[in-house]
Amino acid sequence: MILCLDVGSTWTKAALLSDSGDLVRTAQHPTTLDEVMRGVDALGTASSVLACSSAGGGLRLAVVGQERVVSAEAGYRVALSAGAKVVFVSAGPVDVRALRAAAPDLVLLVGGTDGGDETVLLENARRLSRVAVPIVLAGNASARASALSLLQSRKVVATDNVLPDVGSLNPDPARRAIRAAFLDHVIGGKKLSRGPRFRRLVRAVTPDAVLAGVSRLAAQDREGAVLVVDVGGATTDVYSAVSTVDSVGVERTVALPPDRRTVEGDLGMRWSAPGVVAEALAERLITAAEGEFLEAEARKRAADVSWIADDSTVDLRLASLAAVLAVRRHLRLVDGQLGPQGAGLLVLSGGVFRHAPSVASVEETLRGDSVLRPVLKSAAVTVDKHYVLAPAGLLAESGRPEVADRLLGAHFAD
C-alpha cells in the first residue's frame, strides 16, 4: 500500500493506494499546526508514505533580478511554476529593507544571460549577503563563482541560469533547487513538528506536486489544455498544462513553460473571503446589493476559518467568483493563451467543490464570463472528487509515473 498525504494549513488529506495505482480509500483530518504529526498519524500508516505540504503558508519566495522585462520576469515565472507564492519581486539593485518586510522563506537570485552583464547580479549578491534567508542562485553562469564568494553563506544553492539566452527559459534546474531548499530549510524552519519524521516524509511543496499531476494528466493524449482551479481557504491556485508546445508563432521576451501555475493569496474561502468580494466588486462581477450581502458572509468566514456552513449556496457563490477572478489573472500571465485549442478539460478542485451536491452553478458562472468564455467553450468540466492530482504528482516525482497514470486514467477518463 502507498499512503499519499497533503498537509495543508487547514486540512490534512490522505489517499491510500494499491501499488498498481487503484484508489483504496481517502480520508482527511484537521491539520494540527502545533504538531502536524498528530493529524498525520490519525490518518493511519502504510508501508510506503509520500507527503507534500503547504502548511504554515507554504513557500513564500522573493525574486531578485536584473531588469523587470527579462531576468526578473523569468525568475517570477519559474517561481510560480515551482509551487511558490511570490511575495516580492525586485528588478535592479535590491532594497534589502523592503525584501525583509515581505518575510520570504527563500530568495531566487537571477540576472543576466550567460556571458552577459554581471554588474547587477554581483551587486545584488553583495546586498543579499546581509540577509539570513536561504538563496537559490540561478543567474549568469559566468558570474556564479564571484556571486558565491560575495554571498558567503552555507544556505546558498547554485544552479543553472534560468535565462541562459534572451528568450530561452530554462526552468527545471531552478525548480529542483527551489524544491531542495524548501525541504532543507523551510519545512524545518516553520516549526510544524518537533521531531524529524515530518521532514523525512515531505517530498514537495503541495502546489509543485499538484502541477506534476496536472502535467501527467495533460500528457495523456488530450485535446486542448488541462486547466485546474483549486479553491482553498486562503488562496486560489490555477494550473494549466499542454501536451505539446503551445503558442506557436507568438513572440515573447521570456517564453512560457508548458506547465504553469499562479497563486492568488487574496482569494479564498475563509481567510481571504473578504478579498474575493472586494475584487468581484472592483471587476463588476456582482452588484452592490449582492456585494453587501457577501461582505457580511465573507467577514463571518474570515473570523472563524473552521466554520462549516449548513447550506453550501454562499460558499459555492464565493468559490465561483474566486475561480473566475483567479483564472482571469492566470490568463493575463499566459497572454490569454492555453494552447491553440484553448482548454479541453477544466478540473475543479478544493473541498468546496468536492462536498457540493452539484457544481452546475459554478460551471455556469465560469462559462458565462465574457473573458473566460472563448477559452472554456470546448472544455469538459469535472471535479477532482477524490483529490488525486497531488497524489499523482507525488507518485510521478518519486519514480512511479505508470502508477500515477493509472490513478489519473481511472478518475479523469475521456
C-alpha positions in Angstrom: 0.0 0.0 0.0 1.1 3.6 -0.7 -0.2 6.4 1.5 -0.1 9.9 -0.1 -0.5 12.8 2.2 -1.2 16.5 1.6 -0.6 18.5 4.8 -2.4 21.8 4.3 -2.9 24.8 6.6 -6.5 23.7 7.4 -6.8 20.0 6.5 -4.5 17.1 6.1 -5.7 14.9 3.3 -4.8 11.2 2.7 -5.2 8.8 -0.2 -4.4 5.1 0.3 -3.5 3.4 -3.0 -2.6 -0.1 -4.1 0.9 -0.4 -5.6 -0.7 -0.6 -9.0 -2.5 2.8 -8.6 -6.0 1.8 -7.5 -7.5 4.2 -5.0 -8.5 2.2 -1.9 -9.6 4.9 0.5 -9.5 8.6 1.2 -9.7 10.5 4.5 -9.0 13.9 6.0 -8.2 15.3 9.4 -8.0 18.9 10.7 -4.3 19.9 10.5 -2.8 20.1 14.0 -0.5 23.0 13.5 1.1 22.8 16.9 2.4 19.3 16.0 1.4 18.3 12.5 2.3 14.6 13.0 -0.7 14.2 15.4 -3.0 14.8 12.5 -0.9 12.8 10.1 -0.8 9.8 12.5 -4.6 10.0 13.0 -5.0 9.1 9.3 -3.1 5.8 9.5 0.1 4.2 8.2 1.3 2.3 5.2 4.5 0.6 4.1 5.2 3.5 1.7 4.4 7.1 2.6 4.7 10.1 0.3 3.8 13.6 1.5 3.6 17.2 0.3 2.8 20.2 2.4 1.6 23.8 2.2 1.1 24.1 6.0 2.2 27.3 7.6 1.6 29.3 4.4 3.5 27.1 2.0 6.6 28.5 0.3 7.0 32.3 0.3 9.5 33.3 -2.3 11.2 36.6 -3.3 12.6 37.1 -6.8 15.6 39.4 -7.2 16.6 40.1 -10.8 18.4 42.5 -13.1 15.7 44.1 -15.1 11.9 43.6 -14.9 11.2 42.7 -18.5 13.7 39.9 -18.9 15.5 38.4 -15.9 13.1 39.3 -13.1 10.2 38.2 -15.2 11.9 34.9 -16.0 12.6 34.3 -12.3 9.0 35.2 -11.4 7.6 32.7 -13.9 9.9 29.9 -12.7 9.0 30.6 -9.1 5.3 30.4 -9.8 5.7 27.1 -11.6 7.8 25.7 -8.7 4.9 26.0 -6.3 5.9 29.2 -4.6 3.9 32.1 -3.5 5.8 35.1 -4.9 5.8 37.8 -2.2 8.4 40.2 -3.5 9.9 41.0 -6.9 12.9 43.3 -7.4 14.5 44.5 -10.7 17.8 46.2 -10.4 19.7 46.8 -7.1 17.5 45.2 -4.4 16.1 47.2 -1.5 17.0 44.8 1.4 14.7 46.6 3.9 11.7 46.0 1.6 12.7 42.4 1.0 12.9 41.7 4.7 9.5 43.3 5.2 8.0 40.8 2.7 9.2 38.0 5.0 10.2 35.4 2.3 11.2 31.9 3.2 13.6 31.8 0.2 15.2 34.2 -2.3 15.6 33.3 -6.0 18.6 35.4 -7.2 18.7 35.7 -11.0 20.2 38.2 -13.5 21.9 38.3 -16.9 22.3 35.8 -19.7 25.3 33.5 -19.7 28.4 35.6 -20.6 26.4 38.8 -20.4 26.5 41.7 -17.9 27.5 40.8 -14.4 27.2 44.1 -12.6 23.7 44.0 -11.1 23.8 40.3 -10.2 27.1 40.8 -8.2 25.7 44.0 -6.6 22.6 42.1 -5.5 24.7 39.2 -4.2 26.7 41.7 -2.1 23.5 43.2 -0.7 21.9 39.8 0.0 25.0 38.7 2.0 23.3 40.6 4.9 20.1 38.6 4.6 19.7 35.3 6.6 17.1 33.8 4.2 18.3 30.8 2.1 19.1 31.7 -1.5 18.9 29.9 -4.8 21.4 31.4 -7.2 20.3 30.9 -10.9 21.8 33.8 -12.8 24.6 34.4 -15.3 26.9 31.3 -15.1 30.0 33.4 -15.8 29.4 35.3 -12.6 28.5 32.3 -10.4 31.8 31.9 -8.6 32.1 35.6 -7.8 28.5 35.8 -6.6 29.1 32.8 -4.3 32.1 34.4 -2.8 30.1 37.6 -2.1 27.2 35.7 -0.5 29.5 33.7 1.8 26.6 31.7 3.2 26.1 28.0 3.7 22.4 28.5 2.7 23.1 29.2 -0.9 22.3 26.7 -3.7 23.8 27.5 -7.1 22.2 26.1 -10.2 22.0 26.7 -14.0 20.8 30.1 -15.2 17.0 30.4 -15.6 17.7 32.6 -18.7 20.8 31.3 -20.5 20.0 33.4 -23.5 17.3 36.0 -24.3 14.0 34.3 -25.0 15.3 31.0 -23.7 13.8 30.0 -20.4 15.4 27.1 -18.5 13.2 26.5 -15.5 13.9 22.9 -14.4 17.2 23.3 -12.6 15.9 26.2 -10.6 12.7 24.4 -9.8 14.7 21.4 -8.5 16.9 23.8 -6.4 13.9 25.6 -5.0 12.3 22.3 -4.0 15.6 21.1 -2.3 15.9 24.4 -0.4 12.3 24.2 0.6 12.8 20.8 2.0 16.1 21.5 3.7 15.3 24.9 5.2 11.6 25.9 5.0 9.8 22.7 6.3 12.0 22.7 9.4 12.0 26.4 9.8 8.2 26.7 10.2 8.4 24.6 13.4 5.4 22.5 12.3 6.8 19.4 14.0 9.3 18.8 16.8 10.8 15.6 15.5 12.5 14.6 12.2 9.7 12.4 10.9 7.7 15.2 9.1 10.8 16.4 7.3 11.6 12.9 6.1 8.0 12.3 4.8 7.6 15.6 2.9 8.8 15.4 -0.7 7.5 18.6 -2.2 5.5 21.8 -1.6 1.9 20.9 -2.4 1.4 23.1 -5.5 4.6 21.6 -7.0 3.1 18.1 -6.5 -0.3 19.2 -8.0 1.5 20.8 -11.0 3.3 17.5 -11.6 0.0 15.7 -11.5 -1.6 18.2 -13.9 1.3 17.8 -16.3 0.9 14.0 -16.3 -2.8 14.5 -16.9 -2.2 16.8 -19.9 0.3 14.2 -21.4 -2.4 11.6 -21.7 -3.2 12.4 -25.4 -5.8 15.0 -24.6 -7.3 17.5 -27.0 -6.6 21.0 -25.7 -5.0 22.2 -22.5 -5.8 21.0 -19.0 -6.9 23.8 -16.7 -7.2 23.2 -12.9 -8.8 25.6 -10.4 -8.1 24.8 -6.8 -10.0 27.0 -4.3 -8.8 26.8 -0.8 -9.3 28.6 2.5 -6.5 31.1 2.0 -5.6 31.0 -1.7 -7.0 30.1 -5.1 -4.4 28.3 -7.3 -4.7 27.9 -11.1 -2.7 25.4 -13.1 -2.6 24.9 -16.8 -0.6 22.4 -18.9 -0.5 21.4 -22.6 0.6 18.1 -24.0 2.6 19.8 -26.8 4.4 23.2 -27.2 1.7 25.8 -27.4 1.6 29.4 -28.6 3.4 28.6 -31.8 4.4 31.8 -33.6 3.8 34.1 -30.6 7.0 36.0 -29.8 7.8 36.9 -26.2 10.8 38.3 -24.4 10.5 35.4 -22.0 9.0 32.2 -23.3 6.4 30.4 -21.1 7.0 26.9 -19.9 4.3 24.4 -21.0 3.2 23.8 -17.4 2.1 27.0 -15.5 0.8 27.9 -12.1 -0.5 31.0 -10.4 -1.5 31.6 -6.8 -3.8 34.3 -5.6 -3.3 35.0 -2.0 -6.2 37.4 -1.7 -8.8 34.9 -3.0 -10.0 32.1 -0.7 -13.0 30.6 1.1 -12.1 31.6 4.7 -9.0 33.7 5.5 -9.2 35.5 2.2 -13.0 35.6 1.6 -13.3 39.4 2.0 -10.7 39.7 -0.8 -13.0 37.7 -3.2 -15.9 40.1 -2.6 -13.7 43.3 -2.9 -12.2 42.1 -6.2 -15.6 40.9 -7.6 -17.0 44.4 -6.9 -13.9 46.1 -8.4 -14.3 44.0 -11.6 -18.1 44.4 -11.6 -18.9 40.7 -11.4 -21.6 41.4 -8.7 -24.0 44.2 -7.9 -23.6 46.5 -4.9 -26.6 44.8 -3.2 -25.1 41.3 -3.6 -21.7 42.7 -2.6 -23.2 44.0 0.7 -24.6 40.6 1.5 -21.5 38.7 0.5 -19.3 41.1 2.5 -21.0 40.1 5.7 -20.8 36.4 4.9 -17.1 36.8 4.0 -16.3 38.5 7.3 -18.0 35.7 9.2 -15.9 33.1 7.4 -12.6 35.0 7.9 -13.4 35.4 11.6 -13.9 31.7 12.1 -11.9 29.8 9.5 -13.0 26.4 10.8 -16.7 27.2 10.5 -18.7 24.8 8.3 -21.9 26.2 6.7 -25.1 24.2 6.8 -26.0 25.4 3.4 -23.3 25.4 0.6 -25.0 28.1 -1.5 -23.0 31.1 -0.3 -19.7 29.1 -0.3 -20.3 28.0 -3.9 -21.0 31.6 -4.9 -17.8 32.8 -3.3 -15.9 29.9 -4.9 -17.4 30.7 -8.3 -16.2 34.3 -8.0 -12.8 33.3 -6.7 -12.4 30.9 -9.7 -13.4 33.5 -12.3 -11.0 36.1 -10.8 -8.1 33.7 -10.5 -8.5 32.3 -14.0 -8.7 35.8 -15.4 -5.4 36.6 -13.7 -3.8 33.4 -14.9 -4.8 34.2 -18.5 -3.1 37.6 -18.1 0.1 35.8 -17.2 -0.1 33.5 -20.3 -1.2 36.3 -22.6 -4.6 34.6 -22.9 -3.1 31.5 -24.5 -3.9 28.0 -23.3 -2.6 26.3 -26.4 -4.1 26.6 -29.9 -7.4 24.9 -28.9 -8.0 26.5 -25.5 -8.9 24.3 -22.6 -10.0 20.8 -23.3 -10.6 19.9 -19.7 -11.4 22.1 -16.7 -10.9 20.4 -13.3 -12.4 22.0 -10.2 -10.5 21.1 -7.0 -10.9 22.0 -3.3 -13.3 20.9 -0.5 -16.0 23.4 -1.5 -16.4 21.6 -4.9 -15.8 18.0 -3.6 -18.5 18.2 -1.0 -21.1 20.1 -3.1 -24.1 18.2 -4.3 -23.7 20.0 -7.7 -21.3 22.4 -9.3 -23.7 23.4 -12.1 -23.9 27.0 -10.8 -20.1 27.2 -10.7 -19.8 25.9 -14.3 -22.5 28.4 -15.4 -20.6 31.3 -13.9 -17.3 30.3 -15.4 -18.7 29.6 -18.9 -20.8 32.8 -18.8 -17.9 35.1 -18.0 -17.1 37.3 -21.0 -13.3 36.9 -20.5 -13.3 33.1 -19.9 -16.0 32.1 -22.5 -13.6 31.9 -25.5 -11.1 29.7 -23.5 -13.7 27.4 -22.0 -16.1 27.0 -24.9 -15.0 23.4 -25.7 -13.9 22.4 -22.2 -15.3 19.4 -20.4 -15.8 20.2 -16.7 -15.2 17.8 -13.9 -14.5 17.8 -10.1 -11.4 16.2 -8.5 -13.8 14.4 -6.2 -11.2 12.2 -4.6 -8.3 14.7 -4.6 -6.0 12.6 -6.8 -3.9 15.3 -8.5 -1.5 15.8 -5.6 -1.0 12.0 -5.0 -0.5 11.5 -8.8 2.2 14.2 -8.8 3.9 12.7 -5.7 3.9 9.3 -7.4 5.3 10.7 -10.7 8.0 12.6 -9.0 9.0 9.6 -6.9 9.7 7.5 -9.9 6.3 5.8 -10.3 4.8 7.5 -13.4 3.0 4.4 -14.5 1.2 4.3 -11.2 0.3 8.0 -11.4 -1.1 7.5 -14.9 -3.3 4.6 -13.8 -4.7 6.7 -11.0 -5.4 9.6 -13.3 -6.8 7.5 -16.0 -9.3 5.9 -13.6 -10.6 9.3 -12.3 -10.3 11.5 -15.4 -11.2 9.2 -18.3 -12.1 10.9 -21.6 
